[in-house]
Amino acid sequence: MREMKKAEERRNEILDAADELFTQKGFDGTSTSNILEKVGIARGTLYYHFKSKEDIMDALIERYTSMMLAKARAIAEDKSIAVNERILRVVMALNIQHENGGQEIMEHVHKPQNALMHRKIQQVVMNQVPPILTAIIRDGIEQGVYHTPYPYECMEMIIAYTNAVFDDDLVLMTDEERAARIPAFIFNVERMLGVESGSLLYMMQMFGKDGEGSTT
């Protein structure tokens, strides 16, 4: 057990160092030698835990994804927060680009050679995010805030749309076209949830200044 704990600690030390270096120097600008020097380990020790620099990045992505989902679930379960605010906070928590180093991770994920990793993240989002948001919607239905017989299906459609249309790899559009999509998207979300027109416009802030609303 002690050896397993020691190995896990070493693995996390490597990930922490790589995370910091990727943020400072970029993924392409960071070498395995840089990581070795920062952690203070031999090359063989690094390769015992990770086969390559890409393997390290994949592990970092998995770590970020797990952390964000845990944070989102904690927010969703906090019934002291109003349902509309909970949805907004959950969506913001799920945007990896808001995390330190998140931009570098997203640039890595969107490279053509990393299409499989991108797909894996999308699968996680499509399977694990709708249930988190559905729990909030059901609370809202009980409170008379939302009016829909299809809470899960609504959330699944919303997540599918945001991760397809607002993903630069799938739908090519100008900044103006993206900006036009956002109020249209919110208009249709209001229809799906059965709320008054304009009541969810405040959620435009979850797309940020440049319209980035997708978690992937």
Sequence and secondary structure as in RCSB ss.txt:
>XXXX:A:sequence
MREMKKAEERRNEILDAADELFTQKGFDGTSTSNILEKVGIARGTLYYHFKSKEDIMDALIERYTSMMLAKARAI
AEDKSIAVNERILRVVMALNIQHENGGQEIMEHVHKPQNALMHRKIQQVVMNQVPPILTAIIRDGIEQGVYHTPY
PYECMEMIIAYTNAVFDDDLVLMTDEERAARIPAFIFNVERMLGVESGSLLYMMQMFGKDGEGSTT
>XXXX:A:secstr
 HHHHHHHHHHHHHHHHHHHHHHHH TTT  HHHHHHHHT  HHHHHHH SSHHHHHHHHHHHHHHHHHHHHHHH
HT TTS HHHHHHHHHHHT GGGSTTHHHHHHHHTSGGGHHHHHHHHHHHHHHHHHHHHHHHHHHHHTTS   S 
HHHHHHHHHHHHHHHT TTT    HHHHHHHHHHHHHHHHHHHT  TTTTGGGGGGGTTTT     
